[in-house]
Amino acid sequence: MSRSGAIRPNSERLRTDWERLSRFRMEGLPGWTRRPFTPEYRAAREWLTGRMADAGLAVAIDAAGNVIGRREGKRPALAPLIIGSHTDTVMGGGRFDGIAGVLGGIEVARCLAEAQVELEHPLEVIDFLAEEPTDFGISAVGSRGMVGSLDAEAFDRRDPEGRTLAEAIALMGGRPDKIPGAIRRPGSAALYLELHIEQGPVLEREGLRLGIVSGITGIARYRLEIEGRPDHAGTTPMSLRRDALAAAADVVLALEALWAAGPDGSGVGTVGRLAVRPNAANVVPGFVELWAEMRNVDAERLAQKGQIFQEQVKTIAARRDVGVRIDAVSHEEPVPVPEPVQALLEAIVRELGQPVRRLPSYAGHDATHLAKIAPIGMLFVPSQSGRSHCPEEWTNLEDVTLGVQALGEALVRFDAQDATR
């Protein structure tokens, strides 16, 4: 069969895979929860290994704990093409975030086999380990490990059960002691493509079935410790209080105002986690731990607003007579998608008879880390009502099927073009 039009996804086969994978969930928890490093997650990955093998892929787990299905190409010396995503979820998550990219990648491999199309490059379909935030305070564990972005301090981090991240990676079949020697360097992959649900409302609102990602957001996270003074809530006059929670409330509102004031509405700021002590109804809060996060695809703007935020926090603390410690936990730079890859995806979308829409991603992805070793590209399919990270997360499988077709056709075309350079 001709390489053009070789990707003809089977929607019923995809539906069956979705229904089967959805059964691997943590009982007693909301939604379709499948947290990393749990027995349910490990069982799901074992099932996934079988599906990869059925698609004709040779399956292995790399040192960082990623499940990799490989299909050799005509020219084994060429750097591989990679497609994939993740199958872990947030607490109370849904059935499409990440999963679309993994099951879609397996379906692309099936389509190639059924059409008897042999690529020039090797192909790897990857289920990256633990993309969502973990109890170790680190997300995208597998993709970070693959490209050398996990340091010794990260491996020694412990979860509430007392196990280290290194121990957790080993539990998933990885070999953390071998990660330094297995790091993939720039140029070790020819292209990374990822199919993902949008996790937002743009495509659905505009009546579109496909979106081309123009760039992936940068993310800055801060952990604040606000130290006030616990006092009796009935006998302490308002003017004499050093209320840590009231100061934290000012911080939350300051962050909201900081990002709401943007000229184009781009970028977001969120406080999504608070811990209050002593957390009693009749005691003035004496201590608050607060986690703040900012996202923007403009690196300069993200840095500027991060500096403004920290100055605002200090001003609030001084005005309310509380102490504050600001820990800049992490800072990931925005990642632009190379224009040639966007153009390739645009051509495929047009050929499938779909309108072209480019849009940024304000969610983080494994693609952020793969960008260190290869050009990346991403395709979005719409999320119903823009919902994600919740049980109501839903994407029509007809749209997923179209997304798989676009992903596979782009892969085939890049393979042919790149091999002739």
N, C-alpha and C positions, 0 to 999 in steps of 0.2 A: 504493500500500500504506500502511496505517496506520503512523505512526511507532512505535507500540508493537510490539515484536517484530520490528523491522526488521533487527536484527543477527543474521544466521544464518551464522556462519563456516563455511567449507569446510575441514574438517580435512585432506583430501588435498592441497588447494592449499597449505595451510600446511606440510605435510610436504615437498612439493616444494621450496618456498622454503628450508626448513631444510637440506635435502640440498645444494642448490645453493650457498647461502652458506657452508656448511661446507667447501667445496672451496678457498676462499680462505684458505689457511693457510701458515705459513712452514715450508718443507721443512727437515728435519733438527732441528727443535725439538720438544719434547714436546707432547702434547695437540693442541689445536686453536688453536695460537698465531697471533694476528693482532694484532701490536703496532701502536700508532698511528704514523703518519708513515713507514710502510714501503710498498714497492710493492704488497704483498699487500693491505694495508689500503686503499690508493687504488683498486686494482682492484675490491675488494668494494664500495666506495662507488659506483663507476661502474655496477656491476651493479645496485645498489640504486636508483640514479637511474632506470634503466629500469623497474624494478618499480613505482616510484612513478608514473611516467608511464603505465604500463599500467593503473593503478588510477584514472586520470583526474585525477591531481594535476599541477599546474604546478610544476616543480621548479627550484630555484635554490640556490646556495651563498651564505650570507650572509658578512659581513665576518669573522666569527669562525671560519669554516670549517665551519659546520653545514650539512648537507644538509636542505633544507626542501621538502616537498611541500605545496602549498596548494590547497584547494578553497574556492571562493567561496561565501558564503551569501546568503540573500535580502536581508540588510541589511549591506552591505559596510562600513558605518561602525562596526559593532560590533567590539569587541576580539575577536580570534580565540580559539577553543578550541584547546589544544595537547595532543597526545599524542605520546609518543616515548620514546626511551632512547638506547642506544649500541650499536655493533657491534665495537668494539675489545675485546681480551681481555688478561688478564694473561699472563705467561710460563707456558706449560703449562696454559692455561685450557681451558674447556669450550665448549659450543655453545648455551648458553641465557642466561647472565648478560648482561643488556642486550638481547640479540638478540630475546628474547621481546617486549619492548616496542616494538621497531621493526617487526618483521615483523607483530606483532599490530596495530599502528597502521595499517599498509598494508592489512591485511585488513578493518579497520573501514571504511576508505575504500571498498574494493571493495563491502562489504555495503551501504553507503549508496547507492552508484551503482546496484547491482543492484535495490534496493528502490525506487529513484527517490525517495528521501527527500532533500529539500533543507533543510539546517539554516538557522536564522536567522543564526547567527554564521558567519564564515569558520572553516575548520578547517585546522590545520597539523599535519602529521606530520613529526617531526624525528628525524634521526640526529645526535645531538650528537657533536662532535669530541672524541676522546681523553678519555673519562671516567675510564679507569683511570690509576693513577700512571704518569708518563712519565719519561724520562731527563732531563727538565728540572727534576724535583722538584715538578711541579705536576700535579694531577689535575683532571678536569672542565674541561678547557681551553675547550671550546665553550660550555658553559652559563655558565661564569664570564665569558667574553668577551661573551656576549649581554646579561648584566645589569650589566656594568661592574665586574666584580671582578678584572680583570687590570690591574696597574699597569705603569708603564714599566720597572721593575726586572724584572718577569716576562718581558716581551718580549725583554729582553737576556740572559736566562739561556741558557747553552749546554749542549748535550748532549756526550757523549764524542767525537762526530765533529767538534765545534767549531762546529756551526751554531746559530743563535739560535732561540728559540721563534718569533719573528716570521717567520723564514725557513721554519720548518717549517709554520706555519699557511698561508703563501703557497703552499707546495708542495701543500697539500691543497685549493687553490682559494680560500682566504680572502684577505682584503685587510686585513692588520693595521693599516695606516695609517688605514683607514676605520673601525675599531672604535669609537673615541671618539664619532664622530658617529652611529653606528648603535645605540647602547645603548638597550635597551628599559627603559622607566621603569615604576614601579608603576602598575598599572591598564592597561598596554598589552596584557595578556592577560586573558581572562575567567576561565579555569580551566586548570590543567595537571593531567592525569591520566597516570599511568605504571603499566603492567603489568610485573611483575618476578617472577622466581623468588624464593622465600623466602631461599635460601642458608643455611638452617638446618633443624632437625629438627622444629619444633613442629607444623606442619600435618600432616606425614606421621604422626607419633606419635599425633595425635589423630584420625586418619582423616578429615581435612578437605580439601576441594578448593580452597577460596578463603579468603583471609585479608584483613582490612581493616587497613591500616597506621594506627596511632594517632599515630605520631611517628617522626622520623628522628634517629638518634643524633648527638650532638655528638662531635667528634673533636679530641683534643689530641695533637700530636706533638712530641717532644723529640729533639734530637741531642746526644749527650754525647761529649766528648773526654776520655778518662782517660789521664793522663800519669804513667807509672811510671818504672822504670829497667831497661833491658835489661842482663842479666848472664849469665854462664856458668851454665847449668842444672846443671852438675855440681859446681862449686866454690863456689857461693854458698849459705851456710847459710840454712835456711828463715826464721830469725828476722831476717835482714838483708835480705830481699827486699822490693822495692817492685813487686809483680806487678800490672800493669794488668789482666790478664785475670782474675785472682782477684778483684779489686775489681769488675770488670764482672759476674762471676758473682754476687756479693753483690747487685748492683743488680737483676739479673734476678729473683732470688728475692724481693727486697724488693717489687718491683712485683707479682709473682704473689701474695704474701701480702696486699698492700694491697687488691687487688680480690677475693681469695677470702674475705676477712673481712666482706663486705657482708651486711647483714641479710636481703636477699631474693635474693641471687645475681645482681642486675642489674649491668650494667656489666662491662667487661673491660679488662685491661691486658696488653700484649704487647711483648716485644722480639723483633723478627723479622729484625734485620740487625745484623751485627757485622763489623768489619774489624780484624784484629790485625796488629801489626808488632813485631818483624820476621817473625813467623810461621814460626819455625824450631823444629825439635824439640828442639834443645839450647840454646835461649836463653830466659831468663825474659822474658815479653812486656813490652815497654816502653811500648806505646801501644795503645789500643783506641778505635775509633769505634763508638758504640752508638746505635741508633735505638729509641726507646720510643714506644708509642702507647697512648692511653686512649680508651675510648668509653663514653658514657652518655647516656641521654635526659633526665637531670636536670642542668640547667646548673649549679646550685649545687653538687651533689655532684661533678661533673666538675672544677670549679674548686678545691674543697677538696682533693680527692685529688691534683690536680696540684701544689698547694702542699706537701702532705705528702711527696709523692714527691721533690720537689726538696730538701727538708730532709733526707730519708733519704739521698739521694745524697751530700750534703755531709758527713754524719756518717760514712758508709762511707769516703769519701775521706780524712777526717782520721784515722780509725782505722787505715787501711792505708798512710798516709803517701804518698798519691798526689795529684797535682793533678787538678782536674776543671773543665771548662767546660761549662755547660749552655746550650744554645740552644733556646729555645721556638720551634720552626720554624713551627708553625701552630696555630690554635685556631678551630674552627668550632662555633658554638653549635648546640644541638639545635633541631630544627624540628618543632613540633607540627602535626599535620594539623587544620585547622579542624573543629569539631564538625558544622557543617551538611554538609560534604563527607563526613565519616564516616557521617552519618545517611543521606545519599543513597545511598552505596555499600551500606550495610546494607539499605536497602529493596530494592535491586536483587538482592542476594544472596538475600534471603528469597524474592523472587518467582521466582528460579531454582530454588527448592526446596532451597537449601543452608543448613546451620547457620551462624550468625553467629559469627565469632571476630575480635576486635580484638587486635592485637599490635604492639609497636614493631619498628622496623628498626634493627639494630645495624650495618648496612652503610651506606656513603655512597651517594648517588644524585644524578643531575642535578636531581632534584626539590628538593634542598636549596637550590640556587641559584635555581631558578625561583620559589621561595617569596618571593623579594624583589620579584617583580612581579605575582604572582597567587596566589589560593588554590590549594592543591595537594591531590591525593588519590592514593593508591597502593593497588593490589590485588596480593596475593601469590598465587602458585600453588606447590604443594609441590615441594620438592627431594628426590629420592630419596636416602635415608639422610642427608639434611641436607648433602650434599656440594656444594661450589662452589669456583671458582677452582682446578679440577683437571680432568684429562681425564675423570674418572668423573662429572662433573657431568651430571645427567640429570633431566628433567621429562617426564612422559608428555604426549604431544601432545593427548590427550583433555582433560587438565587445562588445557593452554594454550588449547585451543579454547573451553572454558568461560570461562576468564579473558578472552579476547577478547570473548566475548558480553557478559559483565558490564561490561567496559570500555566497549564501544560503547553498550549500553543506558543506562549512567550518563551518557554524553556526550549522547545524544539527550534524555534527561529534563532534564538541566541546561540544555541549549540552549532547550528550551521554557519552562521555569520562569524562567530569567534574562531571556529576551527580553520577558516580560510585566511585569517590574518597572518 
